[in-house]
Every structure is written in C-alpha cells, then in structure tokens.
Amino acid sequence: MSVKVIVDRKMGTYHPEHPDLYYPINYGYIPDVMGGDGEEQDAYILGVEKPIDKFEGEVIAVIHRINDVEDKWVVASSYKYTDEEIESAIAFQEQYFEHKLIRKVGETDEKI
C-alpha cells in the first residue's frame, strides 16, 4: 500500500516533549488516516539518509504495540529490509514498548 508521509520529526532532531529521545530516522504521520490514539497515523521512514519534509513510499510493516493504544507503520521505497533491520532502526523509540513486528508472510518484494 502506497502512502504519503508528512515528516514532523526529522532525522537528527529530538522529541518535543521528551528531550532525551533522539530521532535517528525521519518520523511523521499519514494525513487523513486516523491511528489508535485518535490522531493521524504515525510512521517510521526507512531508507532516507537525510532530513526531509515529506515522503511517499510503501507500508512494509506494522509495529503493533501490545501495551499502548496505537500502532506504527513502517514506510520505505522498497521491501528490502529484514525484520532485524527494521527492529534495529525503530529501537530508539520502540525499546520502551512491548510490540510485535507484523509483515506479510514471505514478504520481500510484495506489497501489503
């Protein structure tokens, strides 16, 4: 599924409410798609090595938070990432939550 992400926490910045939380990747939201917290759906962006304002890509995984009300989407331009690479990229924030990485079975170059 292709989506457009508006980046509100650029790579290299800190969380506005948690100044110790550094963003090593771009992070944003999908306009007009509501998440479990009643706000627009959050998304991690993989594969972009510079701060950006917006991104269009494929949803390659969903991070289901077991001990929270919202899930996070993982968006990239390709499906080349392993589960381990995704987990490593999002660990800066997801280390604080019990979660499950959800992907389509056998996903490598398929679309969700």
Steps between C-alpha positions, in 0.01 A plus 500: 500500500648833394468795741616859536670591828535853638819511709458683830806353673793516267806281518750659740242673723363431847146427615326826598368360830780253581831682438707185554328321209716551189361417154763317290242457221221716359161458669163645419134435432266401220246779442132406530571151638408477867709295741400325822571810707245709305770691315638447151687172445869516595768358273871423509681567171786270401761544228534878500834620634421872536230710668193541277160672511290233329533153354300265283557128531361158579381377839741210551410414860278586794632531854217380723546640849364252750516737798381817323193616304674570172693314234776646283543445129840447340528668159782459246559514127571126485441178690870414527512527880523198727303483822826550688584815302156645566522420872844661519382817324198552727660388829573860603129536581350150500740380772257658746200298380407135477431454131472259213632555146234399249580428135343302224629141504796463267506871429804620313382674185124465546262779596287489814 
